[in-house]
């Protein structure tokens, strides 16, 4: 997705400057990975999530090698070679190798029926498994894990989510929001086991179950590992480029080689690696501008909100939720309606926001945070959202909602 967006910008800014060749490890065109969850759940078909079809590449004179994984970059000769032996030269090279899923190295992790959740092939394999309406275990209670669990459940599977931490999505949510999320997930018929550590995956040639460290055994014909990702840097590392957690780039997305750029989940920019689409698209814009000759274009870090793509669950999380003496929280809880809102303030400025159940004000809170707006004058009504600003202070204990600092 990141290099596809980069090419869109480049074709607008410098349509005839380069002859473009793409090597794509997947045997297909560019599609929207964010929409894999709706494909898994049956809400969308693959054809509906294609970003650039074959005709788009043809129209722009782009050569696309499908199913060609690049295995070598020769920087001295300025060539790349695919596993099929196809070699192309370059003046400028853009590396966008993405990330690879983390596989827990427990006994049985190589059995048939153990999958990750990263691409369309993974989704297709899950859909085949779901036809048996058998039992599935998803290891990981983060974004991808919960989306996979919801999709498999919608296909008729009996699903259990295993999460090693006490609450779901602990990196994005505070404990209260994590508990509400768990209740929402369980209300969909998905079993959630927190503080559950996997000891082994059981079976002969194929998966038969999962054993936890406390001795519990959970039957399963399918195990989906969704415990995290890491930047795919092996190709860049073998080529001698500077690598940390990701491929190290400067603000212009340039690697340690002046003729090689990198964008996407494989990148480490300013000491950070990214897995959400908004910063990746910003990388794409900057890389295209640099390729078009604009040396001023620069990538700047900005916090990106987290949203869960499970139908019926509204969730928005952005910023810093850590406890500290220099910060305070404004909280609204409506247990009956399943609504939880928390805004974290430091020196009368928003540094973090968690919204569950009602997320319509997410963009407004995000803008206040980004602009570092002093919210002291709207302190009494802040948690009720943008629509309440400018009116008289509300009774903090009126109605069914409560406001607490």
N, C-alpha and C positions, 0 to 999 in steps of 0.2 A: 504493500500500500504506500509506503513512504517514497520509494523510487518512482512509482506511478504518478504520485502527486508532483514530484520533482519534475518529471518529464512534461506534465501539463503546463507548469510554470515556464519551463525552458522553451517549449514550443511557442508560447505566447511572447516571450521576451527576445528570443533569438532563434526563430524557426528554421533557419538554413545554416546555422553555424556549425552543426555537428551531423555526422552520419552515425546513427545510434544502433547499437547491437545490444540485445539483452540475453543473458543466460539465466534461465529460470529452472531451479532444481525441481519444482513441481511440474507435472506434465499438463499444465493448463494455463489459461490467461490470468490476468490480475483480478482478484475478487476481494470482497470486503470481509476480512476475517472477523470483524466485530459482529457480523451477522451470522456467524456459524451457530450460535445458540438458537436463534429462530429456525434455522435449517434443521437442527437436531430435534427441536420440539415439534416440527411440522408446520410452523407458522409461515415459513418461506421455503422456496425451492432454490437450488443452486443457481439456476439461470437468473433469478431475481437479485442475486448479490454480486453479479459480475460487474466490475468497474470498467474495464477495457476489454472489449471483445476483439476477435481476430480482425474485424474490419477496421478498428481504430488503429491498430499497428500498421495495417496495410495502407490506410489513408495517409499516415504520416511517414511512410517509408522506413519504418522501424523493422529491423530483423529480430525476430523472437525465436530463440532456441528453447523449445519446451522440453522439460525433462532432462536438461543438461546441467548437471551440477559441476561447477568449476572446481578443479582439483589443484590447479597451479597458477600462481601469478609470477611471471618472470619480469621483475622490475627493470632489469638491465636491457632486455630486449623489448620491453613494453608490450607484452603479450599475455593473454590468458588462455588456458586450455581446459576443456571440459572432460568429464569422465569418458565420453564417447570419442575423444581425440580431436574434437573440433578446436582449432586455434584461431584467435583473432588478435589483431594488434590494436593499440589504443594510443590516443594522444592524452585523453583524460579518462580515468577509471573511477567509477563510483561503486563502492562496496556496500551492499545492503543485505547482508546474510542473516539478519534477524536474530532470533534467540532460539535456544533449544531447551526443552523441558527438563527439569530436574527429575531424575529417577532415583527413588530410594534404593540403596544397594542392599536390600534385605534378601534373604533366601527366597527363591521363587520369582524374582522380579523379571526373569526372562521367559516365563511360561506363556504359552498361547492364551490370549484373553486378557493380558495385561497391556493397557494402552495409556497413552498420554492424550492430551486434548489441545492440539495446536493447529491442525489443518483439516482440509476437507476429507483426506483419506481416513483420518481418525474418526470423523463424524460418520462416514460411510460404514466403517467397521462397527461402530456402536449401533447404527441402525440395523445392521444385519443381526447383531446379538439381540437387539430388542425384539426381533420377530419371535424369539422363543419365549418372550415374557418371563425370563428367568430373573434371578437375583443379581443385583449389581452393587458393588461397593465403590464409592468415590473417596479417595484419600486426599483430603485437603478441603478446608472450609473457607477458602478465599473466593474471589470473584469467579474464576474459571470453574472451580470445583462445584460451587452452588449452581452455576448455570448448566453444567453438565448433569448434575443430579436432577434438576428440574426438567431438563430435556428428556432424560431417560425415563423419568417418572411419567411424563406426558405420553411416552410411547408404550406404557404399560408394564414397565419393569418395577420390581420391588427394590427400592434404593435405600442404602444406608450411607451416610456421610460420616467419615472419621476425621476428627480434627484434633491436633495435638495440644492446642491451646484451650484455655477455659471458655473463651467466647469466640464466635465466628467473626471473620474479617477483622481481627484485632489490630491490624496495621492501619485500617481506615476508620474504625468505629471505636467509640468508648464502650465500656462494659454494658451500660444500660441499653444502648442501641443494638449492641451485639445480641443481647438477650431477646429483644423484640424481634430481631431478624430470625433468630432460632425458632421462636414461636411461630412466625409466619411460614418458615420453611416446613416445620413439622405439621402445620395445619394443612399442608398439601400432601400429607401422607408419606413424607420422607423422614426416615429415622435419623436422628443426629446424635452421635456419641462424641462428647467433648473430652479433652484430656485423654485421648485414645491414641496410644503409640503402637505402630505396626511392628510386630516382631518378625513375621514371615508371611509369605503368600503360599498357600497350600495347593497341592495338586500333583498329578503325574506329568503328562504331556500338556494338559490344559488346567486352567484355574478351577479350583474347587472351593476355595474359601480363603479367609484372612485370619491369621492368629495375632492377637494383641499381646502386649508385654504382660498384661495381668492374667493371661491364660484364656481369655474369652476367644471363642472361635465363631466367625460369622460366615455362613455359607455364601458363595458367590460364583457365578459363571463368568462374570466380567469384573475386572478391577481397573478403574480409571485413576491414574496418578495425576493430581493437579496440585503439586506442592511447591511450585515456583518455576521460574525460568532463569536462564543465565545467557548473557550475550554470546553469540556464536562467533568466536574470534580465531578459530584454528587456522583458517585460510590466511588471514591477515598476519597472524603470528608466524606462520611458515614462510611468509614472504618477507619477514624481517621488519614489519611495521611496529611502531610502538603500541603496546597493549597493556592495559591495566585490568580492571574488571571488564571493560569493553575496549573497542578500538579507540585509542585516544585521538581526539580531534580538537582543533582550535575553534574559535567563535565563528569561523567561516566554513566549518565542517571539513577542513583540510587535515589529512593525516600527517604523519612524519615524513611522507613523500609528497612533494609539492604537486605532483600530477595525479594523486589519488585522494579522493574524497570518500567519506562514509556517512551514511544516514540510517536512522531507524534504531531498532532495539539492539543492534550490535555495537552501538556507539557509546563511548564515555565522553561526555562533554562537561567541562567544568567540575570534574570529579563525580558526576552523577550519571547513572544509566536510567533509561526510561522504558516504560512498558505500556503507556497510554497513548492514544493516537494523536491528541492535540500537539504535544511537543514534537512528535515525529513529523507531523505535517509542517510545523514551523522549521524544523531541520530541512525539509524538502524545499521550502521556499527560499531559505538562505543558500542552499547548495545550488539551486537553479540560478539565483541571482549572481553568485560567484562565477558559475560556468558561463554566464552571459556577459561577464566583464565588470560587474558591480562589486568592487573590492570593499565597499562600505557595509554590505549586508552582514549582519551578525546575529548569532543565536543567543538569546537571553533566557535564562531559566524563569519559568512562571509555574506556580502551583496549578495542578489540574484536578478538577473534581472527579471523584469516583462515583460511578453509577452502576447499579446491578441490572442486567438485562434478563429479568425474570418477570413474566407477565403478572401484574397484580401486586408486585412489591415495589414501592416507591422508596428510593434511597439516594441520598446525596451526602457526600463527605468531602471536605476540603480543608487542608491546612494542618495545624499543629494542635493536638489534643492532650499533650502531656501535662501532668500536674506541675505546679510551680508556685512559689510565694508571690511572684510578680504578675500573676494572672488570676482572673476570676471567670466564673461561668454564669451565664443566664440560661435557665432551663425551663422548658415547658413540657409537661407530661399530661397526656390524656389517655389513660389506660383503656377506657371503654372504646375509644375511637382508634386505638392503636397508633397514636401520634406521639412522637418524641422529637423535640427540637432542643439543640444546645448550641450556644454561641460562646466562644472563648475569647475573652478580651485581655489585652495588655496595654496599659496606659490609654484606656478608652478607645482602643482600635482593635478591630477584629483580626484574630490570628488563626481561627479555626471555626468550622461550622459542621454540625451533624444534623441532618434532617431525615426523619423516617416517618413514612405514612403520608406526609404532605411536603412536597419538595418544590412547589411553585415559586418560592422566594429564593431558591438556590442561586440563580443568576444575580439577584440583587445583593445578597450577602457576599457573593464572590466579587462583585464590583466594589463594594465597600472595603473589602479586604485588600484588593489590588491597589486601590487608590489611597489606602491608609486613612480613611475618613475618620475624624473624631466623632464618635457616636454618643458622647456624653449627654447631649441635649435630647436624644431620642431613647435614652437608656430605659425608661419605664415602659416603652411600647415596642422596643427593638425586636423582641422575640416573636411578636405577632405579625411581623412582616411589613412589607412596603406599604400596603394599603392603609395601615394605621398611622402612618407618619403624618404629622401636621395637625392631628386631632388632640383632644385633651388626654392626659394620662389615664390609663385604664385602672380599674380596681384590680390589684394583683390577685385577689382571691375571689373575684366575681365569676359567675357562670361555672362552667365545668372545667376551666383551665386554671392552672396556678403558675405563678412566676416566682422563681427562687434564685437567689444569688449564691 
